[in-house]
Amino acid sequence: MKAYLKREDDFQARRKHLANLSDEELKKRFWELAEKAVDPLLELARTHTSPSIERSVLLRMGFSSLEAKPLVEGAIARGLIGKGVGHIVYRIAKEKNIPLRQAGLEMIEGKHWDDAVAIFRGGIEE
């Protein structure tokens, strides 16, 4: 038979600093701590990506895996992957006033990459 450790009940001692807070204050404190815990995760998501994440985004935008691969490779080759490949395709579609899918397919053919570099490195990002 396994021996189980019994946890000493120290709940009352650990909650002393919260005991005099109202429900509204407790709620506010909870959300402050939740934001503090999640902020580093949000920052990592904002600043880090990978080819597989970018391919996944493109798949959700309606591109096939065979179409997503050259788009991601094109962004990597131009140092733009950190901008988000889906975002790049979206911006090209918006700038050229063409459908999203058409923009991506034209980029696969080698078109619009100079424009993408100008948009994302030239300081005209939104």
N, CA, C and O atoms as a printed pandas DataFrame, in Angstrom:
     atom_number atom_name residue_name chain_id  residue_number  x_coord  y_coord  z_coord
0              1         N          MET        A               1    0.833   -1.181    0.000
1              2        CA          MET        A               1    0.000    0.000    0.000
2              3         C          MET        A               1    0.879    1.247    0.000
3              4         O          MET        A               1    1.882    1.324    0.710
4              5         N          LYS        A               2    0.472    2.230   -0.822
5              6        CA          LYS        A               2    1.246    3.458   -0.927
6              7         C          LYS        A               2    0.993    4.338    0.283
7              8         O          LYS        A               2   -0.111    4.407    0.823
8              9         N          ALA        A               3    2.049    4.999    0.680
9             10        CA          ALA        A               3    1.917    5.971    1.759
10            11         C          ALA        A               3    1.647    7.329    1.122
11            12         O          ALA        A               3    2.412    7.785    0.273
12            13         N          TYR        A               4    0.588    7.956    1.523
13            14        CA          TYR        A               4    0.242    9.261    0.976
14            15         C          TYR        A               4    0.673   10.340    1.950
15            16         O          TYR        A               4    0.534   10.211    3.167
16            17         N          LEU        A               5    1.198   11.403    1.375
17            18        CA          LEU        A               5    1.567   12.538    2.204
18            19         C          LEU        A               5    0.304   13.330    2.511
19            20         O          LEU        A               5   -0.519   13.592    1.634
20            21         N          LYS        A               6    0.178   13.689    3.729
21            22        CA          LYS        A               6   -0.966   14.498    4.095
22            23         C          LYS        A               6   -0.536   15.958    4.078
23            24         O          LYS        A               6    0.433   16.351    4.727
24            25         N          ARG        A               7   -1.269   16.730    3.333
25            26        CA          ARG        A               7   -0.947   18.147    3.243
26            27         C          ARG        A               7   -1.480   18.859    4.471
27            28         O          ARG        A               7   -2.645   18.719    4.842
28            29         N          GLU        A               8   -0.619   19.607    5.075
29            30        CA          GLU        A               8   -1.038   20.378    6.238
30            31         C          GLU        A               8   -1.982   21.480    5.765
31            32         O          GLU        A               8   -1.685   22.166    4.787
32            33         N          ASP        A               9   -3.090   21.655    6.428
33            34        CA          ASP        A               9   -4.064   22.654    6.032
34            35         C          ASP        A               9   -3.602   24.032    6.485
35            36         O          ASP        A               9   -3.742   24.404    7.650
36            37         N          ASP        A              10   -3.049   24.777    5.541
37            38        CA          ASP        A              10   -2.565   26.119    5.870
38            39         C          ASP        A              10   -3.345   27.196    5.109
39            40         O          ASP        A              10   -2.884   28.327    4.955
40            41         N          PHE        A              11   -4.531   26.818    4.643
41            42        CA          PHE        A              11   -5.359   27.729    3.858
42            43         C          PHE        A              11   -5.614   29.046    4.590
43            44         O          PHE        A              11   -5.471   30.121    4.008
44            45         N          GLN        A              12   -5.983   28.961    5.836
45            46        CA          GLN        A              12   -6.305   30.174    6.603
46            47         C          GLN        A              12   -5.098   31.102    6.703
47            48         O          GLN        A              12   -5.234   32.322    6.618
48            49         N          ALA        A              13   -3.930   30.519    6.881
49            50        CA          ALA        A              13   -2.716   31.336    6.985
50            51         C          ALA        A              13   -2.372   31.972    5.639
51            52         O          ALA        A              13   -1.964   33.131    5.576
52            53         N          ARG        A              14   -2.542   31.198    4.564
53            54        CA          ARG        A              14   -2.182   31.704    3.234
54            55         C          ARG        A              14   -3.161   32.749    2.711
55            56         O          ARG        A              14   -2.805   33.528    1.827
56            57         N          ARG        A              15   -4.368   32.785    3.226
57            58        CA          ARG        A              15   -5.367   33.721    2.714
58            59         C          ARG        A              15   -5.487   34.995    3.542
59            60         O          ARG        A              15   -6.317   35.854    3.245
60            61         N          LYS        A              16   -4.661   35.120    4.580
61            62        CA          LYS        A              16   -4.777   36.286    5.464
62            63         C          LYS        A              16   -4.718   37.612    4.698
63            64         O          LYS        A              16   -5.474   38.534    5.001
64            65         N          HIS        A              17   -3.824   37.711    3.708
65            66        CA          HIS        A              17   -3.691   38.974    2.980
66            67         C          HIS        A              17   -4.904   39.265    2.077
67            68         O          HIS        A              17   -5.043   40.369    1.552
68            69         N          LEU        A              18   -5.766   38.273    1.907
69            70        CA          LEU        A              18   -6.964   38.456    1.086
70            71         C          LEU        A              18   -8.245   38.538    1.912
71            72         O          LEU        A              18   -9.302   38.884    1.385
72            73         N          ALA        A              19   -8.159   38.232    3.160
73            74        CA          ALA        A              19   -9.344   38.084    4.011
74            75         C          ALA        A              19  -10.226   39.326    4.062
75            76         O          ALA        A              19  -11.450   39.205    4.120
76            77         N          ASN        A              20   -9.642   40.496    4.042
77            78        CA          ASN        A              20  -10.428   41.718    4.190
78            79         C          ASN        A              20  -10.848   42.343    2.858
79            80         O          ASN        A              20  -11.405   43.441    2.840
80            81         N          LEU        A              21  -10.591   41.665    1.763
81            82        CA          LEU        A              21  -10.975   42.209    0.454
82            83         C          LEU        A              21  -12.437   41.883    0.140
83            84         O          LEU        A              21  -12.942   40.814    0.481
84            85         N          SER        A              22  -13.088   42.823   -0.510
85            86        CA          SER        A              22  -14.473   42.591   -0.934
86            87         C          SER        A              22  -14.469   41.663   -2.144
87            88         O          SER        A              22  -13.421   41.377   -2.723
88            89         N          ASP        A              23  -15.667   41.196   -2.518
89            90        CA          ASP        A              23  -15.769   40.348   -3.706
90            91         C          ASP        A              23  -15.239   41.075   -4.936
91            92         O          ASP        A              23  -14.547   40.488   -5.769
92            93         N          GLU        A              24  -15.571   42.357   -5.039
93            94        CA          GLU        A              24  -15.114   43.152   -6.193
94            95         C          GLU        A              24  -13.588   43.283   -6.182
95            96         O          GLU        A              24  -12.953   43.177   -7.231
96            97         N          GLU        A              25  -13.003   43.511   -5.022
97            98        CA          GLU        A              25  -11.547   43.613   -4.907
98            99         C          GLU        A              25  -10.873   42.275   -5.210
99           100         O          GLU        A              25   -9.820   42.236   -5.846
100          101         N          LEU        A              26  -11.482   41.180   -4.755
101          102        CA          LEU        A              26  -10.943   39.851   -5.062
102          103         C          LEU        A              26  -10.987   39.581   -6.561
103          104         O          LEU        A              26  -10.042   39.044   -7.139
104          105         N          LYS        A              27  -12.090   39.961   -7.173
105          106        CA          LYS        A              27  -12.227   39.779   -8.620
106          107         C          LYS        A              27  -11.147   40.585   -9.359
107          108         O          LYS        A              27  -10.512   40.083  -10.286
108          109         N          LYS        A              28  -10.956   41.819   -8.940
109          110        CA          LYS        A              28   -9.941   42.687   -9.554
110          111         C          LYS        A              28   -8.548   42.080   -9.373
111          112         O          LYS        A              28   -7.747   42.057  -10.307
112          113         N          ARG        A              29   -8.269   41.596   -8.176
113          114        CA          ARG        A              29   -6.966   40.971   -7.877
114          115         C          ARG        A              29   -6.753   39.731   -8.743
115          116         O          ARG        A              29   -5.658   39.509   -9.260
116          117         N          PHE        A              30   -7.802   38.926   -8.897
117          118        CA          PHE        A              30   -7.708   37.729   -9.736
118          119         C          PHE        A              30   -7.304   38.098  -11.156
119          120         O          PHE        A              30   -6.379   37.503  -11.709
120          121         N          TRP        A              31   -7.986   39.073  -11.753
121          122        CA          TRP        A              31   -7.713   39.440  -13.140
122          123         C          TRP        A              31   -6.334   40.070  -13.298
123          124         O          TRP        A              31   -5.686   39.894  -14.329
124          125         N          GLU        A              32   -5.882   40.803  -12.283
125          126        CA          GLU        A              32   -4.523   41.352  -12.329
126          127         C          GLU        A              32   -3.496   40.226  -12.365
127          128         O          GLU        A              32   -2.550   40.260  -13.153
128          129         N          LEU        A              33   -3.690   39.229  -11.506
129          130        CA          LEU        A              33   -2.757   38.096  -11.475
130          131         C          LEU        A              33   -2.846   37.256  -12.744
131          132         O          LEU        A              33   -1.827   36.777  -13.243
132          133         N          ALA        A              34   -4.056   37.072  -13.270
133          134        CA          ALA        A              34   -4.224   36.309  -14.512
134          135         C          ALA        A              34   -3.501   37.003  -15.663
135          136         O          ALA        A              34   -2.823   36.343  -16.451
136          137         N          GLU        A              35   -3.638   38.322  -15.770
137          138        CA          GLU        A              35   -2.941   39.073  -16.822
138          139         C          GLU        A              35   -1.429   38.964  -16.647
139          140         O          GLU        A              35   -0.692   38.806  -17.621
140          141         N          LYS        A              36   -0.984   39.049  -15.417
141          142        CA          LYS        A              36    0.455   38.950  -15.139
142          143         C          LYS        A              36    0.993   37.574  -15.569
143          144         O          LYS        A              36    2.112   37.475  -16.072
144          145         N          ALA        A              37    0.206   36.532  -15.373
145          146        CA          ALA        A              37    0.633   35.178  -15.740
146          147         C          ALA        A              37    0.614   34.970  -17.260
147          148         O          ALA        A              37    1.448   34.241  -17.797
148          149         N          VAL        A              38   -0.329   35.604  -17.946
149          150        CA          VAL        A              38   -0.497   35.383  -19.381
150          151         C          VAL        A              38    0.372   36.319  -20.229
151          152         O          VAL        A              38    0.712   35.971  -21.360
152          153         N          ASP        A              39    0.734   37.480  -19.718
153          154        CA          ASP        A              39    1.511   38.455  -20.494
154          155         C          ASP        A              39    2.754   37.867  -21.155
155          156         O          ASP        A              39    2.982   38.133  -22.335
156          157         N          PRO        A              40    3.571   37.077  -20.449
157          158        CA          PRO        A              40    4.746   36.506  -21.114
158          159         C          PRO        A              40    4.377   35.573  -22.272
159          160         O          PRO        A              40    5.095   35.515  -23.270
160          161         N          LEU        A              41    3.276   34.853  -22.149
161          162        CA          LEU        A              41    2.836   33.975  -23.227
162          163         C          LEU        A              41    2.403   34.782  -24.445
163          164         O          LEU        A              41    2.708   34.419  -25.580
164          165         N          LEU        A              42    1.693   35.876  -24.202
165          166        CA          LEU        A              42    1.273   36.729  -25.302
166          167         C          LEU        A              42    2.469   37.342  -26.006
167          168         O          LEU        A              42    2.486   37.445  -27.232
168          169         N          GLU        A              43    3.461   37.747  -25.242
169          170        CA          GLU        A              43    4.665   38.321  -25.840
170          171         C          GLU        A              43    5.402   37.288  -26.681
171          172         O          GLU        A              43    5.873   37.603  -27.773
172          173         N          LEU        A              44    5.507   36.068  -26.188
173          174        CA          LEU        A              44    6.150   35.010  -26.982
174          175         C          LEU        A              44    5.388   34.746  -28.272
175          176         O          LEU        A              44    5.995   34.581  -29.330
176          177         N          ALA        A              45    4.081   34.707  -28.193
177          178        CA          ALA        A              45    3.275   34.469  -29.389
178          179         C          ALA        A              45    3.421   35.610  -30.387
179          180         O          ALA        A              45    3.406   35.391  -31.598
180          181         N          ARG        A              46    3.562   36.820  -29.875
181          182        CA          ARG        A              46    3.695   37.981  -30.742
182          183         C          ARG        A              46    5.050   38.024  -31.442
183          184         O          ARG        A              46    5.148   38.464  -32.587
184          185         N          THR        A              47    6.085   37.570  -30.757
185          186        CA          THR        A              47    7.442   37.735  -31.281
186          187         C          THR        A              47    8.056   36.469  -31.845
187          188         O          THR        A              47    9.150   36.522  -32.407
188          189         N          HIS        A              48    7.394   35.342  -31.717
189          190        CA          HIS        A              48    7.980   34.089  -32.185
190          191         C          HIS        A              48    7.012   33.341  -33.092
191          192         O          HIS        A              48    5.813   33.263  -32.825
192          193         N          THR        A              49    7.553   32.804  -34.150
193          194        CA          THR        A              49    6.757   31.988  -35.052
194          195         C          THR        A              49    7.651   30.890  -35.597
195          196         O          THR        A              49    8.839   30.831  -35.280
196          197         N          SER        A              50    7.092   30.041  -36.398
197          198        CA          SER        A              50    7.870   28.973  -37.020
198          199         C          SER        A              50    7.256   28.690  -38.380
199          200         O          SER        A              50    6.111   29.066  -38.630
200          201         N          PRO        A              51    7.997   28.035  -39.260
201          202        CA          PRO        A              51    7.414   27.681  -40.552
202          203         C          PRO        A              51    6.122   26.875  -40.416
203          204         O          PRO        A              51    5.181   27.083  -41.182
204          205         N          SER        A              52    6.069   25.961  -39.452
205          206        CA          SER        A              52    4.852   25.147  -39.323
206          207         C          SER        A              52    3.664   25.984  -38.861
207          208         O          SER        A              52    2.537   25.750  -39.299
208          209         N          ILE        A              53    3.897   26.946  -37.992
209          210        CA          ILE        A              53    2.813   27.835  -37.567
210          211         C          ILE        A              53    2.328   28.652  -38.760
211          212         O          ILE        A              53    1.124   28.807  -38.964
212          213         N          GLU        A              54    3.259   29.170  -39.541
213          214        CA          GLU        A              54    2.872   29.985  -40.700
214          215         C          GLU        A              54    2.131   29.154  -41.748
215          216         O          GLU        A              54    1.171   29.633  -42.351
216          217         N          ARG        A              55    2.570   27.917  -41.969
217          218        CA          ARG        A              55    1.840   27.039  -42.903
218          219         C          ARG        A              55    0.432   26.783  -42.387
219          220         O          ARG        A              55   -0.525   26.774  -43.161
220          221         N          SER        A              56    0.307   26.577  -41.097
221          222        CA          SER        A              56   -1.001   26.326  -40.486
222          223         C          SER        A              56   -1.941   27.518  -40.687
223          224         O          SER        A              56   -3.120   27.337  -40.991
224          225         N          VAL        A              57   -1.421   28.722  -40.518
225          226        CA          VAL        A              57   -2.230   29.920  -40.735
226          227         C          VAL        A              57   -2.705   29.966  -42.187
227          228         O          VAL        A              57   -3.874   30.243  -42.453
228          229         N          LEU        A              58   -1.795   29.694  -43.122
229          230        CA          LEU        A              58   -2.157   29.730  -44.534
230          231         C          LEU        A              58   -3.201   28.657  -44.878
231          232         O          LEU        A              58   -4.087   28.892  -45.699
232          233         N          LEU        A              59   -3.093   27.499  -44.257
233          234        CA          LEU        A              59   -4.099   26.456  -44.476
234          235         C          LEU        A              59   -5.469   26.952  -44.041
235          236         O          LEU        A              59   -6.466   26.694  -44.716
236          237         N          ARG        A              60   -5.525   27.656  -42.927
237          238        CA          ARG        A              60   -6.795   28.177  -42.435
238          239         C          ARG        A              60   -7.322   29.319  -43.298
239          240         O          ARG        A              60   -8.506   29.655  -43.253
240          241         N          MET        A              61   -6.424   29.909  -44.083
241          242        CA          MET        A              61   -6.827   30.969  -45.008
242          243         C          MET        A              61   -7.309   30.393  -46.342
243          244         O          MET        A              61   -7.748   31.136  -47.220
244          245         N          GLY        A              62   -7.224   29.059  -46.490
245          246        CA          GLY        A              62   -7.743   28.428  -47.697
246          247         C          GLY        A              62   -6.701   27.938  -48.679
247          248         O          GLY        A              62   -7.046   27.431  -49.747
248          249         N          PHE        A              63   -5.423   28.083  -48.332
249          250        CA          PHE        A              63   -4.370   27.574  -49.208
250          251         C          PHE        A              63   -4.109   26.109  -48.887
251          252         O          PHE        A              63   -4.273   25.679  -47.746
252          253         N          SER        A              64   -3.704   25.349  -49.893
253          254        CA          SER        A              64   -3.362   23.946  -49.661
254          255         C          SER        A              64   -1.950   23.875  -49.079
255          256         O          SER        A              64   -1.214   24.862  -49.098
256          257         N          SER        A              65   -1.583   22.719  -48.571
257          258        CA          SER        A              65   -0.231   22.563  -48.026
258          259         C          SER        A              65    0.817   22.736  -49.118
259          260         O          SER        A              65    1.914   23.231  -48.856
260          261         N          LEU        A              66    0.481   22.328  -50.347
261          262        CA          LEU        A              66    1.413   22.505  -51.468
262          263         C          LEU        A              66    1.566   23.980  -51.835
263          264         O          LEU        A              66    2.610   24.384  -52.347
264          265         N          GLU        A              67    0.550   24.774  -51.581
265          266        CA          GLU        A              67    0.625   26.212  -51.840
266          267         C          GLU        A              67    1.285   26.952  -50.669
267          268         O          GLU        A              67    2.009   27.925  -50.878
268          269         N          ALA        A              68    1.036   26.496  -49.454
269          270        CA          ALA        A              68    1.570   27.172  -48.279
270          271         C          ALA        A              68    3.089   27.085  -48.221
271          272         O          ALA        A              68    3.755   28.045  -47.833
272          273         N          LYS        A              69    3.630   25.948  -48.602
273          274        CA          LYS        A              69    5.080   25.734  -48.491
274          275         C          LYS        A              69    5.890   26.790  -49.239
275          276         O          LYS        A              69    6.786   27.380  -48.633
276          277         N          PRO        A              70    5.628   27.068  -50.532
277          278        CA          PRO        A              70    6.436   28.081  -51.214
278          279         C          PRO        A              70    6.199   29.500  -50.693
279          280         O          PRO        A              70    7.096   30.340  -50.769
280          281         N          LEU        A              71    5.017   29.776  -50.171
281          282        CA          LEU        A              71    4.775   31.089  -49.570
282          283         C          LEU        A              71    5.643   31.284  -48.334
283          284         O          LEU        A              71    6.259   32.334  -48.151
284          285         N          VAL        A              72    5.684   30.262  -47.492
285          286        CA          VAL        A              72    6.520   30.338  -46.285
286          287         C          VAL        A              72    7.993   30.429  -46.675
287          288         O          VAL        A              72    8.736   31.226  -46.103
288          289         N          GLU        A              73    8.414   29.629  -47.632
289          290        CA          GLU        A              73    9.815   29.661  -48.076
290          291         C          GLU        A              73   10.170   31.029  -48.659
291          292         O          GLU        A              73   11.273   31.531  -48.441
292          293         N          GLY        A              74    9.237   31.632  -49.399
293          294        CA          GLY        A              74    9.469   32.965  -49.948
294          295         C          GLY        A              74    9.638   34.011  -48.865
295          296         O          GLY        A              74   10.488   34.895  -48.974
296          297         N          ALA        A              75    8.834   33.915  -47.823
297          298        CA          ALA        A              75    8.950   34.859  -46.711
298          299         C          ALA        A              75   10.265   34.660  -45.966
299          300         O          ALA        A              75   10.914   35.632  -45.578
300          301         N          ILE        A              76   10.659   33.405  -45.765
301          302        CA          ILE        A              76   11.926   33.123  -45.087
302          303         C          ILE        A              76   13.095   33.670  -45.905
303          304         O          ILE        A              76   14.003   34.295  -45.357
304          305         N          ALA        A              77   13.068   33.436  -47.203
305          306        CA          ALA        A              77   14.159   33.878  -48.078
306          307         C          ALA        A              77   14.339   35.396  -48.049
307          308         O          ALA        A              77   15.438   35.901  -48.282
308          309         N          ARG        A              78   13.271   36.107  -47.766
309          310        CA          ARG        A              78   13.316   37.565  -47.762
310          311         C          ARG        A              78   13.371   38.147  -46.346
311          312         O          ARG        A              78   13.295   39.362  -46.163
312          313         N          GLY        A              79   13.503   37.273  -45.356
313          314        CA          GLY        A              79   13.588   37.732  -43.973
314          315         C          GLY        A              79   12.294   38.318  -43.441
315          316         O          GLY        A              79   12.315   39.178  -42.560
316          317         N          LEU        A              80   11.171   37.862  -43.968
317          318        CA          LEU        A              80    9.879   38.427  -43.576
318          319         C          LEU        A              80    9.019   37.502  -42.729
319          320         O          LEU        A              80    7.908   37.878  -42.356
320          321         N          ILE        A              81    9.496   36.308  -42.415
321          322        CA          ILE        A              81    8.627   35.353  -41.721
322          323         C          ILE        A              81    8.101   35.906  -40.395
323          324         O          ILE        A              81    6.985   35.579  -39.991
324          325         N          GLY        A              82    8.877   36.727  -39.728
325          326        CA          GLY        A              82    8.446   37.298  -38.456
326          327         C          GLY        A              82    7.249   38.228  -38.583
327          328         O          GLY        A              82    6.607   38.552  -37.584
328          329         N          LYS        A              83    6.948   38.652  -39.783
329          330        CA          LYS        A              83    5.788   39.522  -40.008
330          331         C          LYS        A              83    4.503   38.714  -40.127
331          332         O          LYS        A              83    3.406   39.270  -40.065
332          333         N          GLY        A              84    4.641   37.400  -40.298
333          334        CA          GLY        A              84    3.477   36.530  -40.462
334          335         C          GLY        A              84    3.137   36.403  -41.934
335          336         O          GLY        A              84    2.775   37.386  -42.580
336          337         N          VAL        A              85    3.252   35.199  -42.465
337          338        CA          VAL        A              85    3.044   34.996  -43.895
338          339         C          VAL        A              85    1.593   35.288  -44.286
339          340         O          VAL        A              85    1.346   35.861  -45.348
340          341         N          GLY        A              86    0.651   34.908  -43.458
341          342        CA          GLY        A              86   -0.743   35.241  -43.734
342          343         C          GLY        A              86   -0.949   36.745  -43.777
343          344         O          GLY        A              86   -1.703   37.252  -44.609
344          345         N          HIS        A              87   -0.282   37.456  -42.884
345          346        CA          HIS        A              87   -0.361   38.916  -42.852
346          347         C          HIS        A              87    0.237   39.502  -44.133
347          348         O          HIS        A              87   -0.298   40.460  -44.691
348          349         N          ILE        A              88    1.335   38.929  -44.590
349          350        CA          ILE        A              88    1.972   39.403  -45.821
350          351         C          ILE        A              88    1.022   39.223  -47.001
351          352         O          ILE        A              88    0.820   40.150  -47.785
352          353         N          VAL        A              89    0.446   38.041  -47.126
353          354        CA          VAL        A              89   -0.487   37.776  -48.233
354          355         C          VAL        A              89   -1.686   38.721  -48.138
355          356         O          VAL        A              89   -2.135   39.267  -49.146
356          357         N          TYR        A              90   -2.196   38.910  -46.935
357          358        CA          TYR        A              90   -3.325   39.817  -46.730
358          359         C          TYR        A              90   -2.984   41.236  -47.174
359          360         O          TYR        A              90   -3.767   41.878  -47.876
360          361         N          ARG        A              91   -1.810   41.724  -46.761
361          362        CA          ARG        A              91   -1.420   43.091  -47.113
362          363         C          ARG        A              91   -1.235   43.261  -48.614
363          364         O          ARG        A              91   -1.603   44.297  -49.168
364          365         N          ILE        A              92   -0.671   42.260  -49.276
365          366        CA          ILE        A              92   -0.510   42.335  -50.727
366          367         C          ILE        A              92   -1.883   42.378  -51.394
367          368         O          ILE        A              92   -2.103   43.172  -52.309
368          369         N          ALA        A              93   -2.801   41.535  -50.945
369          370        CA          ALA        A              93   -4.156   41.537  -51.497
370          371         C          ALA        A              93   -4.800   42.905  -51.312
371          372         O          ALA        A              93   -5.452   43.419  -52.221
372          373         N          LYS        A              94   -4.616   43.485  -50.145
373          374        CA          LYS        A              94   -5.193   44.792  -49.848
374          375         C          LYS        A              94   -4.546   45.879  -50.710
375          376         O          LYS        A              94   -5.246   46.708  -51.291
376          377         N          GLU        A              95   -3.237   45.878  -50.793
377          378        CA          GLU        A              95   -2.515   46.888  -51.576
378          379         C          GLU        A              95   -2.854   46.803  -53.063
379          380         O          GLU        A              95   -2.976   47.829  -53.732
380          381         N          LYS        A              96   -3.004   45.588  -53.581
381          382        CA          LYS        A              96   -3.263   45.373  -55.003
382          383         C          LYS        A              96   -4.752   45.344  -55.320
383          384         O          LYS        A              96   -5.150   45.293  -56.484
384          385         N          ASN        A              97   -5.572   45.376  -54.267
385          386        CA          ASN        A              97   -7.022   45.305  -54.416
386          387         C          ASN        A              97   -7.442   44.059  -55.216
387          388         O          ASN        A              97   -8.235   44.131  -56.155
388          389         N          ILE        A              98   -6.882   42.933  -54.807
389          390        CA          ILE        A              98   -7.200   41.650  -55.432
390          391         C          ILE        A              98   -7.617   40.669  -54.349
391          392         O          ILE        A              98   -7.314   40.890  -53.176
392          393         N          PRO        A              99   -8.308   39.588  -54.710
393          394        CA          PRO        A              99   -8.698   38.595  -53.704
394          395         C          PRO        A              99   -7.466   37.975  -53.016
395          396         O          PRO        A              99   -6.395   37.859  -53.612
396          397         N          LEU        A             100   -7.645   37.595  -51.790
397          398        CA          LEU        A             100   -6.577   37.006  -50.988
398          399         C          LEU        A             100   -5.931   35.821  -51.690
399          400         O          LEU        A             100   -4.707   35.744  -51.800
400          401         N          ARG        A             101   -6.741   34.922  -52.152
401          402        CA          ARG        A             101   -6.216   33.713  -52.801
402          403         C          ARG        A             101   -5.395   34.070  -54.042
403          404         O          ARG        A             101   -4.332   33.494  -54.277
404          405         N          GLN        A             102   -5.889   35.012  -54.823
405          406        CA          GLN        A             102   -5.162   35.439  -56.012
406          407         C          GLN        A             102   -3.801   36.023  -55.628
407          408         O          GLN        A             102   -2.797   35.746  -56.284
408          409         N          ALA        A             103   -3.770   36.816  -54.583
409          410        CA          ALA        A             103   -2.504   37.399  -54.128
410          411         C          ALA        A             103   -1.515   36.296  -53.778
411          412         O          ALA        A             103   -0.358   36.343  -54.196
412          413         N          GLY        A             104   -1.965   35.299  -53.012
413          414        CA          GLY        A             104   -1.083   34.203  -52.626
414          415         C          GLY        A             104   -0.593   33.411  -53.824
415          416         O          GLY        A             104    0.591   33.085  -53.912
416          417         N          LEU        A             105   -1.487   33.100  -54.739
417          418        CA          LEU        A             105   -1.097   32.326  -55.925
418          419         C          LEU        A             105   -0.111   33.108  -56.790
419          420         O          LEU        A             105    0.824   32.532  -57.345
420          421         N          GLU        A             106   -0.321   34.410  -56.902
421          422        CA          GLU        A             106    0.620   35.234  -57.665
422          423         C          GLU        A             106    1.976   35.310  -56.960
423          424         O          GLU        A             106    3.017   35.359  -57.615
424          425         N          MET        A             107    1.959   35.321  -55.647
425          426        CA          MET        A             107    3.224   35.328  -54.900
426          427         C          MET        A             107    3.972   34.011  -55.106
427          428         O          MET        A             107    5.199   33.999  -55.194
428          429         N          ILE        A             108    3.243   32.920  -55.183
429          430        CA          ILE        A             108    3.878   31.629  -55.458
430          431         C          ILE        A             108    4.578   31.674  -56.817
431          432         O          ILE        A             108    5.627   31.056  -56.995
432          433         N          GLU        A             109    4.006   32.398  -57.766
433          434        CA          GLU        A             109    4.607   32.556  -59.090
434          435         C          GLU        A             109    5.786   33.523  -59.083
435          436         O          GLU        A             109    6.459   33.689  -60.100
436          437         N          GLY        A             110    6.042   34.165  -57.937
437          438        CA          GLY        A             110    7.173   35.077  -57.826
438          439         C          GLY        A             110    6.808   36.544  -57.878
439          440         O          GLY        A             110    7.686   37.399  -57.760
440          441         N          LYS        A             111    5.545   36.855  -58.050
441          442        CA          LYS        A             111    5.103   38.247  -58.124
442          443         C          LYS        A             111    4.922   38.838  -56.727
443          444         O          LYS        A             111    4.718   38.115  -55.751
444          445         N          HIS        A             112    4.999   40.135  -56.655
445          446        CA          HIS        A             112    4.643   40.938  -55.466
446          447         C          HIS        A             112    5.630   40.864  -54.302
447          448         O          HIS        A             112    5.422   41.549  -53.300
448          449         N          TRP        A             113    6.676   40.077  -54.388
449          450        CA          TRP        A             113    7.581   39.965  -53.249
450          451         C          TRP        A             113    8.332   41.272  -52.995
451          452         O          TRP        A             113    8.597   41.620  -51.844
452          453         N          ASP        A             114    8.680   42.002  -54.071
453          454        CA          ASP        A             114    9.339   43.299  -53.878
454          455         C          ASP        A             114    8.407   44.260  -53.140
455          456         O          ASP        A             114    8.839   45.044  -52.295
456          457         N          ASP        A             115    7.131   44.182  -53.477
457          458        CA          ASP        A             115    6.148   45.012  -52.775
458          459         C          ASP        A             115    6.054   44.618  -51.305
459          460         O          ASP        A             115    5.959   45.477  -50.428
460          461         N          ALA        A             116    6.081   43.331  -51.049
461          462        CA          ALA        A             116    6.010   42.862  -49.655
462          463         C          ALA        A             116    7.203   43.361  -48.860
463          464         O          ALA        A             116    7.054   43.813  -47.725
464          465         N          VAL        A             117    8.378   43.280  -49.451
465          466        CA          VAL        A             117    9.584   43.765  -48.773
466          467         C          VAL        A             117    9.460   45.265  -48.512
467          468         O          VAL        A             117    9.810   45.740  -47.431
468          469         N          ALA        A             118    8.967   46.006  -49.493
469          470        CA          ALA        A             118    8.807   47.453  -49.327
470          471         C          ALA        A             118    7.798   47.776  -48.222
471          472         O          ALA        A             118    8.012   48.688  -47.422
472          473         N          ILE        A             119    6.711   47.029  -48.188
473          474        CA          ILE        A             119    5.678   47.263  -47.162
474          475         C          ILE        A             119    6.220   46.992  -45.763
475          476         O          ILE        A             119    6.049   47.800  -44.850
476          477         N          PHE        A             120    6.871   45.854  -45.608
477          478        CA          PHE        A             120    7.251   45.434  -44.259
478          479         C          PHE        A             120    8.630   45.908  -43.809
479          480         O          PHE        A             120    8.918   45.915  -42.612
480          481         N          ARG        A             121    9.458   46.291  -44.722
481          482        CA          ARG        A             121   10.767   46.825  -44.343
482          483         C          ARG        A             121   10.867   48.303  -44.599
483          484         O          ARG        A             121   11.758   48.977  -44.081
484          485         N          GLY        A             122    9.947   48.811  -45.402
485          486        CA          GLY        A             122   10.000   50.219  -45.785
486          487         C          GLY        A             122    9.272   51.148  -44.838
487          488         O          GLY        A             122    9.237   52.361  -45.048
488          489         N          GLY        A             123    8.688   50.574  -43.790
489          490        CA          GLY        A             123    8.059   51.405  -42.776
490          491         C          GLY        A             123    6.638   51.841  -43.078
491          492         O          GLY        A             123    6.146   52.784  -42.458
492          493         N          ILE        A             124    5.958   51.176  -44.021
493          494        CA          ILE        A             124    4.569   51.567  -44.288
494          495         C          ILE        A             124    3.603   50.539  -43.749
495          496         O          ILE        A             124    2.495   50.383  -44.261
496          497         N          GLU        A             125    4.030   49.832  -42.705
497          498        CA          GLU        A             125    3.161   48.835  -42.053
498          499         C          GLU        A             125    2.009   49.529  -41.367
499          500         O          GLU        A             125    2.124   50.680  -40.946
500          501         N          GLU        A             126    0.908   48.832  -41.257
501          502        CA          GLU        A             126   -0.236   49.342  -40.471
502          503         C          GLU        A             126   -0.166   48.780  -39.083
503          504         O          GLU        A             126   -1.026   49.075  -38.253
